Amino acid sequence: MFSYSMNHTPLKSVYCALASLFCFTAGESFAQDSVSPAHDTHHKNTILKEDFEGSDAAESWPLKQGLRIEREDGNHFYRMHSTTPGGMVLAYKEISIPEGVQAIQITWKERVQGLKRGEKSWFDARLMMEYKDSSGRTLGQKPPGTNNSKDTDGWVERSKAFNVPAEAARIKFMPTLFKVNSGTYDLDDIEFYEILKIPKKQDAAKPMGKSAGQPADTRQQKTAKADVAPGSIIPNGDFESDANNDGNPNYWGGGNAHISYLSEGGNTFMRITTDTPDEMVMNYRKFDIPDGVEALEFSWDWRITDLKPGTKSWHDARIMMKILDAEGNEAKRQPPTPYQRKSKDEWHSATRRFSVSDDAATLEFMPTLFKVKRGTMDLDNLQLKPISGESLRKKQAARAAEKARMHVEPEEPQPENWPSPLKVVGNRLHDADGNEVWLQGVNVDSLEWTAKGEHVLKSTLVAIDEWGANCIRLPMKDSYWYGEKGDQYRKLIDDIITLTANRGAYLALDLHRYRAPKGAHIKFWKDAATRYKNHPAVLFDLINEPHGVSWEVWRNGGFVSEKKKKADEDAFLSEEEKKKNAQGFQSVGMQALVDAVRGQGANNIVIVGGLDWAYDLSGILKGYAIEEHPGGNGVMYSTHVYPWKRGWKKNFLEVAAKHPIFIGELGADAKKMDWMPHEIQEDAETWVPDMIAVIQKHRLNWTAFSFHPSSSPRMLLDWDYTPTPYWGEPVKEAFSGKTYELDRLR
């Protein structure tokens, strides 16, 4: 169990800090502090001064889960408090080191009360520090720490002085209640200031890594040599050896409330479990990597039960590993991190192979329940074996070549090549010169399920330049747009739009949401409309697939009741999003989304999907048409047509006689969808020709779904952009001018 608090700390920093922190469980000792200054300093410049009296303290120090600012007799101070045995309360703060500083003095006051140490001698109240260089890499050398294994006699003053490595740019300051059973650790009047360089023999700072030594770990490794599987560098990875017969396998240490060693059918395994939300449970071990190892193969068995992931995508069950060099710094190459976000109630085996750089000395092994809501991870048969690096080098070379092949450099805008802006005229689209424009294209999928996208620039390029598409429909999500790396996501969409426009093609930006418009969608469309206002290539597809509401609510808004049944959008949602999506809410209506776009001065064509998962447009002819604003370039209505949909005439062809139609999604797969009865799904070989024929007959605008080899109905067999014979080939031929004869309407 692990309470980890931080102040605007990126995941990588957290990971690095944790990896270093848990080294101390293997017997790392700290130089004891003195109660008087360790070095007569001749003050220079104050680097940090904190008395916790101002409002700034509440903003710059983490305040949650056992961390708070207290007031006592008119004095404010910082408090760490724990009542959870084996838990860890850690405050993380980074402090910049001004350029040119050669040595630092730290002074502070502290008070320890009610401390009950954990089961190990180093499970106590301690102050830990590390250095980072300007790139964010943790250095091997670190400042001295302090520890308290018992209560202090009230408030006491402490001081530490140490030299600073030339490459150090920041100090990671980490006061901690380290896996204690209970206790309170108070801090006040913390000051960091520059001092003159300290003579070497007086310097309390020390290097970290093999040279520093970790005697407890070394003794364990020596006694465990007989337990190592042939070729494996993990001792007792099957947990079967127990020399003391105390229920704790050799090398792996004693269990606690969250880490235990159990037997089923005579087989022993390790269990990591928690039912405390947002805390971390980790079993830390460190293994030496033999000299000359080029690559490692990690194999293991695991079982994940009752897992409920946390709020972030990396809050899951994972096996973190980190390779260090001989000085304790991060090695040049790092291993992968296997993870699971879903329960798997049966044991299953897994293997990962990875290259090892020539500076590798040790591997930190950290199976972890990383801030999950609850869950259990069982592990067994852990093996880490040196292997030849040749096969990995070949695979890496192949991956690098494939990455280079799929890479597309973003382009600068070339407005002289951009298409003419479109305008609705009757039931057609015209350009600025009055020429009719017929949109025919594809859905470039993946930005609705991953913020990085999957070859989206390359797919856009191939669809236009090689397949002949003149329109790209781009599904995306507002949660990524406003997400942690939203700037990168928005930039990627900008690049796709520019790539499309530079080739004279159009792009329909699809907010890939379902059911009915929400207030959050207004916020998004105001933002997107401002960003792409009057861009001649951009059309706004306001919401992917409305369904489950009346036409009145669809157009004008109203209450949308709780969703009772699962639906196909659930496949694209996290568990948290599914729950939120199922709740009742007040819809703003489709007209409000159009109003939001026009309110930003954006005249771009808006695309509005009908009901029944954007299939049914019949309400448009029954008084529910969208009202366009003066100066707007018009409204185009969208339908999504698949092989299980019937009633083409009523649902979209009658509307097509009066309004421009955009078939935003359509397609058929040789493998029928398993989430609905197979018998209601028409075969692709009969459906596809008639679908394309009706599009051609009525010149309906369309974007086929999906230009991705793993998203059904798929148009591609692979990332060589080989068309599927049942859907991709007919689409590509239609773009090239092949005409299809209509046999019958559906």
N, C-alpha and C positions, 0 to 999 in steps of 0.2 A: 504494500500500500504506500502511495507516494503522493503527498500534496506538493505540487510544483507550481510556484507563483513566479511571475516575471513581469518586467515592464517593457512592453513592445519588443520582445525577443523572438527572432525568427526561429522556425523549427530546427534548422541546422544548428543554430547556437545552442538550443535546448539539448539537442542530441549530443553535441560535443561536451557540453557541461555535464550531462548525466553520465556519459561514458567515463569522464575523468573522476567524477565524484565517487562512483561506485568502486573505483580502484581502492579506495581507502578501506573497504570492507575486507580486503585481503591482507591487512596488517600494516598499512601506511601509518607512520607516526608523525607527529608534528613537533617542531621545536616549541618548548613551553615559553609563553610570553613572560615579560617582567612587569611588575607593577609600577616601575619608574622608567623614564625614557631609556631606551637601549643605546642611544648614541647622541652625544651632544652635537647639535645639528647646525646651528646658525640658520634659522629660518630663511627661506627665500620666498617662494610664491605658494599661496594656498591653491590646491587643486580641487578640493571639495570640502565644504563645511556644512554639517547638517545637525541642527538641534531639534528638528521636528516641531518647531513652534509655528511656522507659517503655513499657509494653505498650499504652498508649492510641494510640501512633503507628501501630502495626500495624493498628489498627481504623479510624483516621481518615484514613489516606493510602492511595491505591490501590496495590495490590501485585500486579501481573501483567504478563506480556509486556514485559519490559524494565524493570520498576519494582520495586525491592525496598529493604529496609533492610539495610545492611551494617555490619559491625563491624571496626574497624581500631585496633590498639593500645589496646583497651579503650573506644574511642569509637564510638558509633553515628551513622550519617548516612544520608541518602536518596540512592539511586543510580538514574539513568536510563542505560540502555545499549542501543546499537543496532549490529547488524552487517548489517542489511539495507539495501542501497543504495536511496535514494529513499523509505525508510520513514519513519514519524514516530512517535516515542514521546512521549506527552504525559501529564502528571499533572494532573488537574483537581481543584481544591479550592475550595469557596466559603467565604468568610470574612465573617461578619456585621459590619456597621459600627454601633457603638452610636449611639443618637440624640444629636444635637448635636455630633458630631465634625466639625470644619471642616478638619482637615489630618492627614495620617498620615506617619510616618517608618517606613521599612522598613530593617532591617539584616539581613544574612545572610552566610554564608561559602559560597564555591563553589570547585569545582575541575573543570577540563576537561582530559581526557586522551585521547590517541589520536584527536583530532577530524580527520576528513576531510570537508570541506564537500561539499554536493551541487553540482549543476551551476550553480545560481544563487548570486549573492553572498549572498543572504539565507537560504540553506539552511545553517543553523548551529545552535549551542546558544544558546537565548534564553529569557528570562523574559517572558511576556506576561501582561497583566492587563486586565480590563474591569470596568465597573460594571454592576450591575443595580438597578432600582428595586424597590419593595415588591411590585409586581405580577409581577416576574420579567422585565420588559422590559430588554433591553440598551441602555444609554445611548450616545449619540454620543461624549461625552467619555470619555476613558479615562486610567488612570494611566500613567506612563512605563514603558517596558520596557527591558530590557538585552539585549545579544547578545554572543556570543563567537565569533569566526571562526577562532580558533586556540587551542591549549592554553594554560592558565594556568601560572604558575610555582608549582606546588603550590596549597595553599589560599590564597585571597585573601578579604579582607573587602570587602563592598559595602554601599552605602547609597543610598536614594532617599527624597526628601521631596516631597510634593505636596498641594495643596488638594483637598478632596472636594466634589463637587457636592451641593447641598442635597437633591436627590431620590435620591441614591445610598443603597442599603440593604445591598448586599453587594458584595464584590470577588470576581471570578472570577480565581483565582491559577493560572497555567498555565505552569510550567516545561516546556521542550520541547526535544527534539532534532528540529529541523525539517528533514525530508527530507534528512538528511545521508547520506553513504555509510557512515560508521561513527563511533563515538565514545562517550565516557562523560562524563556530566554529574552531578557530586555536589553536594549541598546540605546545609547544617547550620546550626544556631543561627539559625533564622528568627524574627524578631520584628517584629510590627506594633504600633506604639503611637501614641497620640494626641499631637499637637503643636499649638502655636499656629499660627494661619493665616499662610500665607506671603505676602509681598508679591507682587503679580501678576507682575512682571517676573522673579522668581526661580522661579516655579512651572513645574515640568517637565511637568505634565499638559497634554494637548492634545486638541482636538476631533477627531472622526473623521468622514469624509464628504467631500463635494465640496470643502469649505473646506480640509481637510487636504491634498488633492491626492494623486494617485498618478501621478507623471510617466511611469513606464514604460508604464502602461496608456494614458495619454493619447496618448503618441507612437504607440503601436500603433494606437489607434483612428483617429488622423489618417491614418496611412499606409494603413489598411484601408478608407477610405471608398469607394474605387473598387470594393471587393470586395463591398459590401453589395447584396443583391438588391433590386429595386425595392420600396420600401415596408417592407423589413425593417430592423430595428435590429441584427441580428446580422451582423457582418462575416464574409464568406467562409464562410457556413454550408454550402456544398457542398464545401468543402475543396479546390477546384480551383486557386485562385490560389497560386502559389509563386514569388514574385519572385526569390528567391535560388537557386532550383533546388537546395535542400539537402534536399528531402524533407519539409520542415516547412511546412505551409500558412501563408500570411500570417495574422497575428494570433494563431494558436493555439499558438505556442511550440514548443519542441522536445519530442520524445517521450522516453520512458524505458522501463524494463522492463515497465511496466504500461499506458502510454498510447502509442499509435503511430498512424501515418497510413498506410493501406494502399491499394492499387489492385487492383480486380478488373474485368477487361474494360474498362479505360480509365477507370473511375470511382474516385475517391478518397473515402475515408471515414475516420472516427475509430474506433479500437478501444480499449476499456478492458477489461482482463483481469486475473484473479488466480487463483492456485491455492493461496494461503495462507489457511487458514481464519480467520475472525473478524477480519480486518483490513479496512481501508477504502481503496478507490481512488477518487479524485475528480479531475476536471478542472475547475478553478475559473476562471470568467470573469465579467466585470462589464460591463454595458451601460447607457448612459444612456437614460433614457426622455424623449422630447421633451415639452415643455410642452403642456398641454391635452389629453393623451391620456386618453380615457375608458375604453378597453378595449383588450386585446391578444389577438391570435390567434397561438398557438404551434403550428406544424406541423413534423413531422419524420418521417423514416424510421428504423426501427430493426430490429435482428435480435439475438436473444438465444440463445446456444448454451451447452450444457454447464452450465446454471445449477443449482446446488444451494444453496437458500436457507439462511440461518443459523438460529439457534435462536429468534429472535423474529419476530413477524409482519412487522416492517418491515425485516428483514435480507434485502434483495433487490436487484434492479437497478432504479434509480429516477433520475428527473431532478428534483432538488430546485431550487426557485427561491425567492428571497426578495426582496421589494421594500423598499427603504430610502428614507427621506426625505432632504432635503438635508443634515441633520445626521448622517446615518448611523444613525438610529434605525429600528426596524421601522415600516413604513407601516401605515396603518389597515386596508388590505385586502391579502390575500396570495393568490398564485396556487395552483392545485392542484399535487399531486405525482404525476405519472404513474409507475407502477411495474409491474414484471412479476415474478412468482414462478415462472414456468414458462418453459422454453426454447421459442423459436419460430424454427426453423431458416431460415425464409424471411423476406426483407425484408417489412415491412408498414408502412403509413403511419398516422399518428395526428394528431389535432388537438385542442387544448384552447382554449377561449375564456374569458376572465376579465375582470372589471371591475378598474379601476385607480383608487385613491383620489386625491383632489386633492393629497395631499402626496407622491406618488410622484416620485422623482428618478432612482433607479438600480435595476437588477435584477441580483441575483447569480444566476448560472447554474451549476449544479453537478451534471452527470451523474455518477452514483456507483454503484459496486458496494459496497453498504452492509453490511459485515460478513458477506458470504456465505461459504460453504464453498469455493466455486470458481465460475467462470463467465466469460463473455465478453459484452460489450455493444458492438455496432457501431451508430454513429449517422451520419446523413447528411441533407443537405437541410434544415438547421435554419433556420427562418424565424420571426421574431417581428414581427408587423405590427400597427400601430395600426388599430383598427376602430371603428365607431360603437358607442356604448354603449346605444343605444335597444333593440335586439333583446335584449341581455343583461338590461337592466332589466325588460323584459316577462317574460322567462323567470324572472328572480329573483322578480318579483312573483307569478308563477304558482306557483313553488315555495314561496314564503312562504305563499300562500293554501292550498296543498295541505298544507303542514306544519301550519298552524293547523287545517285540517279534520280531520286525522288525530290531532291532539293530544288526549290525555285526561289530565286532572289526576288524580293519585293522590288517593284518598279516605281519610278517617279511618275507622278501624274503627267499624262500627255493629252491635255484638253482638246488639242486639234484632232485627235482620233476618237474622241468620245461620241457616243450616239446622240442623235437629236432627242430632246425631251418629248415624252409621249403625252397625248391628251385623248380623253374619251370623246368620240364623235359617234353618236347613235349607239350601235352595238359593236363598234370597232375601235381600235386604237390607231391614231394618226400621229405622225411626227410633225415637226414645226412647219414643214413644207406641204402638209396635207396628204402625204403618202400613207397608205395603210401599212401598219407593221403587225406582223403575225409572230407572236412569241412562241418559240419551240426550244425546250431545253431540258435540264435535269436538276434533281436535288443533289447538291453536294453535301452529303450527310456527315455528321460526327460532332459538330460544335454544340449540339444539344446534349451530348453526353460526356464530352471532355473539353476542358477549357483550352487545351493545346491543339485540338483538332487532329485529324488523321489524314495527312497528305492533302489538305484542302486547297493549297495553292496549286499543287501539281494537278489535282483533279479538275480544278477550274480551267487550267491551261489546256489539258487534254480534251475536256468536254467542248471547248470552243474551237480550238485550233485543229483537232483531229476528228472530232465527231460532228462538228458543224452546228453546235448549239448556239443560239443567239440570246439565251436567257439562263441564268443560274438562280435557282431558289436556294437560299441559304438558311436552313433551320438553326436557331440559336436560342440561348436562354438568358433572361435578365439576371438570374442569380450569378452567372459567370461574368456578365457585363459589370456588375457591381461587386464582384467577388474580391478575394484577397489579391489576385493578380489581374484585376479588371483592366488596368492600363494595357497590359500585354494582350488581353483578349480583344479589347476595342481596336488596338493597333492591327491585330491580325485581320479583323473584319475590314478595317480600312484598306489593308493591302489587297484583300480579295476583291473589294469593290474597284480599286484602282486597276488591278490586273484585268478585270472584266471590262471596265469602261475603256481602257486603252485598246481593246480589241473591238470596240464598237458594239459591244453586247450590253444587255441589261441584267440587273440583279434585283430579285425580290427578297427583301430582308424579312424573314419569317420569325416572329416571336412564337417559339414552339411551346405554347401553353394550351390548356384544354378547358373545356366546360363553359365558362362565361368570363367576360372581362372583369377585372378587379381594379381597385384603386391603385395598386402597385403597377399595373400595366399602363395607367395614365402617366405615372412618373417616368416609366421607361420611354414611352413614345414621345413625351415632351423632350427628353434628353436626346433620343435618336433623331427626332425630327429637326432639332436644332443642329445636330452634328452633320446631317446629310440633306439639309434644307435645299430644295431645288437642284440637287445633283441630277443631271439629265439621265443618268443610268440607273437610278435607285427608285424602286417601288416599295411601298410599305405593306407587308402582309400582316395584318394587325393581331390576329390570334390564330393559332394553328387549326384546332378542331373544336368548335363549340358543340355542346350537346347537353341533353338532359334538362333543358329549360323551355319555357314558352317563347313564342315569337315576341310577345310584349317585353318579357325580361331580356331576351336576346338584344332587342333594339334599344329599349329605354331604361333598362336596369330594373332591379328589384331583388327580393330575397331569393337566394338559391339554397335549397334544403340540403341537409346532410346527405352525402353520397353513401348508399347502402352496399353497392356491389363493386367488386373490382372491375377495372377497365384497362384497356391496352396502354393508356399512358402510365400506368403503374410500373411498367417495365423500365421507364426512364427516370423514376423517382427514387430517392433515398427513403428509408423508413420514416424519417422525420417529415419529409415532404409528402409522403402518402397520407400520414395522419392529418397534416395541415390541409391537404387537398380534399380530404373527405369531409371536413367540417363545413357547416353551413356558413354563408357569407352574403353580404349585400353587394350585388353586382352593379357596376356603373353603366353597363350596357354598351353596345357597339357604337352607337352614335357619339357617346362621350369620348371614345378613342379617336374617332375622326375629328371631333372638335378639338381634342388636345393637339393633334398634328397640325391642323389648320391654325390653331392659336399661336403656333410658333412661326407663322409666316411660311410654312412649307407647303408648296402646291403639288408636290409629288403625287402621282396616282396612288390611291389607297386600295388595298385588296381586302375584301370582307368575306369571310367564310360563313356558310349557312349552318343549319342545325344538322343533327344526326351525324356527328363527326365530320362536319363541313360538307356533307353530301347533299342535303335537302335545301334547295333554294326556293321552294314553292311560296314561302311567305313573302318574298320580294314582290310578287304580283298581287298580294292580298293586303297591301297597305303598310308593309313594314320595310319598304325601301329606305336606304340611308339618304339623308338630306345633305347635299353637297353645299359647300360654302362658295360665295362669289369669288372668282379667281382661281379656284381649285381646278386641278387638271382632271378630276373625275374619279368615280368609284367603279371598280371592277369587282365582280362577285366571283368567289372561289368555291369550287366543288372538289371533293376528293372521291375518286371512283375506283372501286376494287371489284374483283370477280364475284363477290357475294351481294353486290348492290343491284337492285332491280328498279324498274320505273324510271329509266333515263329521261323519257319525255317530260313527265311531270316534275321531276326533281331538278333538271337543269336545262333541257333543250327548249322548253317554253320560255324560260327566262332569257335564254341566249338570243331569242328573236328581238328582244328589246334592250338588252344590256350586254356589254362585253363580259365574257366568261373566261376564267382562269382555272384550268384543272391543275391545281397546285400539286396534287399527288395522284398517281395512278400506277398500276403495275400488277403483274402476275408472276408467281413463282412455280417452278416445277414441283417443289415441296410445299404442300398446303399447310396453312397455319393451324397449329394444334390447339389454339385457344378458342376455336369455334368448330362446329361440326364440319367435317370434310365434305359431306354430301351437299352442303349449300354453297360450296366454293367451285366455281366453274373451272375447267381445265384451261391452262394458259394457251394451248394450241388453238382453241376455238374462240376464246375471249379476246386475245390480243389483236388479231386482225380486225375484228369488228370495232374494237375500241378505237384503234388508230383510224379506221375508216370513218367513224362518226366525227372524230376530231377534224379530219381533212375535209369532209363534206361541209361542215358548218364553220370551218376555219376557227376553231376554238383554240385559245392560247393554252399551252400546256407545258408542264415540267415533270418528266417521268421520275419515278422513285424506284430505286435509289442508286446513285452513282458511287457505290461502295460494295466491296465483295462480301461483307459480313452483315449487311442490313437488308432484310427482306421486305419486299420483293427486289432481289438484287439484279442489277444490270451487268455486273462485272463478275467474272470468275476469279480474278486475281488482281494484284497490283501492277500487272503488265497491261491492264485495261483491256483484257480479252473479254468481249461481250458474251453474255450468256445466250445460248441459242434460242431460248424460249421468250426472252424479253429484251435483252440488250441488243441483239442483232436486228430485230424488227424496228426498234427505236432508231438505231444508227442509220438503217436503210431509209426510214421515213425522213430523217433530217437530210438525207442525200437526194430526196425527191421521189422515192418509190411511192406509188399510190396503192391504196388498199381498197378493195370492194366491200361494201357493207352487205352482209348477209341478212342480219336482223337486229332490231333494237332489243334491249333488255328491259 
